C-alpha cells in the first residue's frame, strides 16, 4: 500500500481531489486547446508568475511581466523558474533533489544580497528536516497508481512549505515543485493549470491550511488537502478564462 493512501480516507479529501480532477479534465477540452496550446501555455505562465509573486507580497501584474517592466531580481527569478518547468518536468520523478536545487538556483540567481546567508541550491535543514526531505524524495521516485496526482502535488507543496529547506525563495520553489508533480503524474502534463492563481484566489485559506498541514494532525492534513483540491479547481477556471480571452482576441 502507498504510504499516502490513508490520507484519502480523511473526511471530504477524496471528493475534493476528484472534483478538482473532473474540473481539470473539462478545462482540457476547451476549444482553444485544440490544435495548439502554445499561446495558452505562455499566458498561463505569466498569470502563474504574477500569482506566485503576489502570494509572496510582490505587486507585479501580468501586463508588467509581459512588458518586462520590472527590475526586481525576485521577479526575474520567478520568471526563470516558470520558463524552466517544461524542461524539468521529465526529471522530477527521477531526481527530485537535483530539480529542487535547480529551481532554487534559478530563483535566486540574481540575489547579490538577500540579507540572509545562503548558497543557491543548497538545502539547509536540521537532521529532522533532512529526514523529511529524504522521505519526500523517496515518495516522488517510487510512485504508485493508488495516489491521485493532486494528492502527490499537495504533499510535495505542503512538505516543502513546512520543512523550509531553503532560507530564501522557498515558497517559490515549493509552488514550482508542486506544478512539476502535477505534470509528472499526468494531470497537467503541459503545465496548463493556473494553480498558483487558485492559491491566490483563496489566499487566507492557503496560509491557514499550510500552517494546519505543519501540525501533522489529521484535521490539519485534511485542511491542506481540501484546500489544494479547491485551488486546482479555481486554477482550472482561471485557465478557462484565459482560453476564452485568447479566442475573443483572435476573432
Secondary structure, 3 states (H helix, E strand, C coil): CCCCHHHHHCCCHHHHHHHHHHHHHHHCCCHHHCCCCHHHHHHHHHHHHHHHHHHCCCCCCHHHHHCCCCCCHHHHHHHHHHHHHHHHHHHHCCCHHHHHHHHHHHHHCCCCCCCCCCCCCCCCCCHHHHHHHHHHHHHHHCCCCCCCHHHHHHHHHHHHHHHCCCCCCHHHHHHHHHHHHHHHCCCCCCCCCCHHHHHHHCHHHHHHHHHHHHHCCHHHHHHHHHHHHHHHHHHHHHHHHHHHHHHHHHC
